[in-house]
Structures are given as C-alpha cells and as structure tokens.
Amino acid sequence: MQQLKGLLNLRRTNLALIVIFFFCNGCASLWQPVHGTLSAAHWSVQVPDGWMRLTTPTYEMLSKDGPYLQYILIQERPISEGFHATGQKMDTQMLPNELAQVVIDTIQVDRQIRDLYVLSAVPAMIGGRQGFKLIYTYLDQNSVEMKTIHYGALFPPYYFNLRYTAAARHYFDADENTFEQVAGSMRFIDGKQ
C-alpha cells in the first residue's frame, strides 16, 4: 500500500512539473529576443542590446530583467478615443502642457497607482515632434516605489507615448540612459515631423 501511495505522489509531482514546464514555456514564448530596429506602421526605434520584446495588439513592451523590474512601453492610440478612467479626450489643438495634464489626470485615478508624485512636466521633442516629458513616482499595488519617464506627442490621428518604468531603487537609474537612447532614436515613419 505504501508503494502505491508513493507511486501516486510521484505521478502527481511529475504531472505538476509537466504543467509548470508548459506554463513557463508558454509565458517565455511571449517574450522574444529583438535586435536593431523595432518598427510598426507609424514609428521605429533602436532597441537596446540584450532586451526582450512582448507584442500585444495595443502596445510593444521591452524589458531586460522582467517587466516587474523595468520596462519600456511604446503605444499609440487614436486621439478621438477618450480615456476611460476620466472621460477626457485629447484633440489636435492641445498644447503639450494640456496633453500632459490629460495623462496626469488619468494616472491620478488609476486604482493600481498610489501616492503619485509628479517630479517634472515639461515640453519635449520626441521623434521630431513637439510633445511633453513627464517624470513621476508612485507606489504600485505591492507598495514598491516605481519611477516613470513618459514622453507623449500627437501624431494625427494618433497620440503616441513612449514610457520607461522601473523600480525606483537601483533599476531606474541603471537603465535610464538606455531609455533616453531609445527615445532619441524614435522616428515617425510617414515623414510627418
């Protein structure tokens, strides 16, 4: 009887390991190595060496050590699409500081973000277009202090943003210059600059 119990436990353990193996391989397959230039229909950037890429229908994410430690997010959304949390919309006549305020308002009502502190909100160029640069800190759901640099600009009919978020302790400073190189390489593709 003991041998039968031992065999059943071994089979359960093996089954659990097989499930974990397939789950982990499935997750890992979502992240792909990427080198050189990363581009979409309206933009391109130079990707840092050694970073991985996750592609979704609404954004591209890059990370070196995992998205809970640091990531770069590249996203475009239709200008006409309102922000669900606030109901606010951007329009092509907005000045960079007005665009930045829409983003700040949206972040402030995000339930996953606590203790938002805006360190800087200034006009900035991104991909040859006038936009803004926000730098802010917040506590995530696990009370970890995160820090973000958020570039945003209008590229009608889209609002484009490029963000770098990392754990404020160690990871943010370690890859801030890498992110600024990515931001400096950003180009809008259709020639409108």
C-alpha positions in Angstrom: 0.0 0.0 0.0 2.9 2.4 0.8 4.4 1.7 -2.6 1.1 2.6 -4.3 0.8 5.9 -2.4 4.4 6.7 -3.2 3.8 6.0 -6.9 0.6 8.2 -6.9 2.6 11.0 -5.2 5.4 10.7 -7.8 2.9 10.8 -10.6 1.2 13.9 -9.1 4.6 15.5 -8.7 5.6 14.7 -12.3 2.2 16.0 -13.6 2.6 19.2 -11.6 6.2 19.6 -13.1 4.9 19.0 -16.6 2.1 21.6 -16.2 4.6 24.1 -14.7 7.0 23.4 -17.6 4.4 24.0 -20.3 3.1 27.1 -18.5 6.6 28.6 -18.2 7.4 27.8 -21.8 4.2 29.4 -22.9 5.0 32.5 -21.0 8.5 32.6 -22.2 7.4 32.3 -25.8 5.5 35.5 -25.5 8.8 37.3 -24.9 11.1 37.3 -27.9 14.7 38.5 -28.5 14.9 41.6 -30.6 17.9 43.3 -32.1 18.4 46.5 -34.0 15.3 48.4 -35.2 11.8 47.8 -33.9 9.1 49.3 -36.1 5.4 49.5 -36.5 3.2 51.2 -39.1 3.9 54.7 -37.8 7.1 54.6 -35.9 10.5 53.0 -35.3 13.1 52.8 -32.5 16.5 51.3 -31.9 16.2 48.5 -29.4 18.9 48.2 -26.7 21.1 45.0 -26.9 20.0 42.2 -24.6 16.4 43.3 -24.2 13.4 41.2 -25.0 10.1 42.2 -26.7 6.5 41.5 -25.9 4.0 42.4 -28.6 0.3 42.9 -27.9 -2.5 44.4 -30.1 -2.2 47.7 -28.3 1.4 48.2 -27.4 5.0 46.9 -27.6 6.9 46.3 -24.4 10.7 45.8 -24.0 12.4 44.6 -20.8 15.8 43.4 -19.9 15.2 41.8 -16.4 11.4 41.4 -16.5 8.6 43.9 -16.5 8.2 44.0 -12.7 11.8 45.4 -12.5 11.9 47.6 -15.7 10.2 48.0 -19.0 9.9 50.4 -21.9 6.4 50.7 -23.4 5.6 52.0 -26.8 2.0 52.8 -27.5 -0.2 54.7 -29.9 -3.9 55.3 -29.5 -6.5 57.2 -31.6 -6.7 60.8 -30.5 -10.5 60.5 -30.7 -10.5 57.7 -28.2 -11.3 59.0 -24.7 -9.6 57.9 -21.6 -12.0 55.5 -19.8 -11.0 56.5 -16.3 -11.6 60.2 -16.7 -13.7 60.5 -19.9 -11.2 63.1 -21.1 -10.2 63.3 -24.8 -7.2 64.8 -26.5 -7.5 66.9 -29.6 -5.1 68.1 -32.2 -5.3 71.7 -31.0 -4.0 70.9 -27.5 -0.7 72.3 -26.3 1.9 69.9 -24.9 1.1 71.0 -21.3 -2.6 70.3 -21.9 -1.8 66.9 -23.2 0.4 66.2 -20.2 -2.4 67.2 -17.9 -4.8 64.7 -19.5 -2.2 62.0 -18.9 -1.6 63.1 -15.3 -5.4 63.2 -14.6 -5.7 59.7 -16.0 -2.8 58.4 -13.8 -4.3 60.0 -10.7 -7.5 58.0 -10.9 -5.8 54.7 -11.7 -6.6 52.4 -8.7 -3.3 50.4 -9.2 -1.3 53.6 -8.5 -0.9 55.2 -5.1 0.9 58.3 -3.9 1.6 59.7 -7.4 4.2 62.5 -7.2 4.9 64.4 -10.4 8.6 65.4 -10.4 8.6 67.2 -13.7 6.3 68.1 -16.6 8.0 69.9 -19.4 7.7 70.4 -23.2 10.0 68.0 -25.1 10.7 66.7 -28.6 10.0 63.1 -29.4 10.6 61.7 -32.9 11.0 65.3 -34.2 7.5 66.3 -32.9 6.7 68.7 -30.1 5.3 67.0 -27.1 6.0 66.6 -23.4 8.1 64.7 -20.9 6.7 63.7 -17.6 8.7 62.2 -14.7 6.8 60.8 -11.8 7.0 58.3 -9.0 4.2 56.2 -7.4 3.6 53.1 -5.3 2.4 50.1 -7.1 -0.1 47.5 -5.7 2.7 45.9 -3.7 3.9 49.2 -2.2 7.0 49.2 -4.3 8.1 52.6 -5.4 8.2 52.9 -9.2 9.6 55.7 -11.3 8.5 56.6 -14.8 9.6 58.8 -17.7 6.7 59.4 -20.1 7.2 61.1 -23.5 4.0 61.9 -25.3 3.2 63.6 -28.6 0.4 63.9 -31.1 0.9 62.2 -34.5 -2.6 62.6 -36.0 -4.7 60.7 -36.0 -2.8 59.1 -33.0 -1.5 60.0 -29.6 1.9 58.4 -29.3 3.7 57.7 -26.0 7.0 56.1 -25.0 7.4 55.2 -21.4 10.1 53.9 -19.2 9.1 52.5 -15.8 11.3 50.7 -13.3 11.7 50.1 -9.6 13.0 53.3 -8.2 15.6 51.6 -6.2 18.5 50.5 -8.4 16.7 49.6 -11.6 15.5 53.0 -12.7 19.0 54.6 -12.5 20.6 51.5 -14.1 18.7 51.8 -17.4 17.7 55.5 -17.6 20.4 56.3 -20.1 19.5 53.3 -22.2 15.9 54.5 -22.3 17.0 58.0 -23.3 18.9 56.5 -26.2 15.8 54.6 -27.3 13.8 57.9 -27.0 16.4 59.7 -29.0 16.2 57.0 -31.8 12.4 57.3 -32.1 11.3 58.2 -35.6 7.8 58.7 -37.1 7.6 56.7 -40.3 5.3 58.5 -42.7 7.5 61.6 -42.9 5.3 63.9 -40.9 7.7 65.5 -38.4 
